[in-house]
């Protein structure tokens, strides 16, 4: 069975990583775990229980351990929720994307709005901490978006991830756009939707704390926060990424090749990046830029950004020695990242 073999392979990779990684061998307490990068709710409860017991269950967790699992509304049910709760999962991230049937169809989602609503209700009833994803893309109207967010807030969602659609080659939507059957919204329309959503959530006490994430105070994703602060993390499974010390790795993407590698006793790495000091300094800068805490001005090479122009455009504020992006700045963060230069050492 493919899924059973997949679980066996991830467990085997965990053992290989534990042998190779001094951070894991050293007994460091787990602060967060995030099960995602696919649709974990498609995995049978018994397989999920085995996967978690033989990986996460083999390590000691911190007292305030955050354990998140992704799910799609249409594949979430009470049996899976009970199994997840028994495994210690205490936070769920639900891929809602939209509550509009036409938008869901354009996005290629099989889920219907009533099913998505039921999944939201079930998640909020079962877990104290619930995050929900929305996508700004074709067919979306501002009034509908804000009404959907309001509905989710009313159900008890305390954390939102708001993404602007990115086309991926080979997907149904990408082919439809290329063929002219679907039109992407103009940049100006996308900007209006995004900024309206930011203001709306802020008015409900849910504030932006990172480029795509919003939460009530105390409901932020600590897993995300650890990533932005460059804490080491262990990635397991096909296409997973991990990083510890100066070393970052990316796993083999193809499932068959991934399984074959670990079954042969090899680390299933497709790429390894031994980050040098200058690369780590740049990464520290870029990651900090993506949070509302911002970047110390002393980290920036003098003159790499026109601070006055950015202030006038409403992209950022400069306060207490920090440059902090505003919502409008997060919209153009790719362009800003191309310009920033760290004050290098040596």
Buried (B, 14 or more C-beta within 10 A) or exposed (E): EEEEEBBBBBBBBBBBBBEEBEBBEEEBEBBBBBBBBEEBBEBBBEBBBBBBEBBBEEBEBEEEBBBBBBBBBBBBBEEBBEBBEEBBBBBBBBBBBBBBBBBBEBBEBEBBBEBBBBBBEBBBEBBEBBBBBBBBBBBBEEEBBBBBBBEBBEBBBBBBBBBBBEBEEEEEBBBBBEEEEBEEBEEEBBBBBBBBBBEBBEEBEBBBBBBBBBBBEEBBBBBBBBBBEEBBBBBBBBBBBBBBEEEBBBBBEEBEEBBBBBEEEEBBEBEEEEBEEEBBBBBBBBBBBBBBBBBBBEBBEEEEBEBEEBBEEEBBBBEEEBBBBBBBBBBBBEEBEEEBBBBEEE
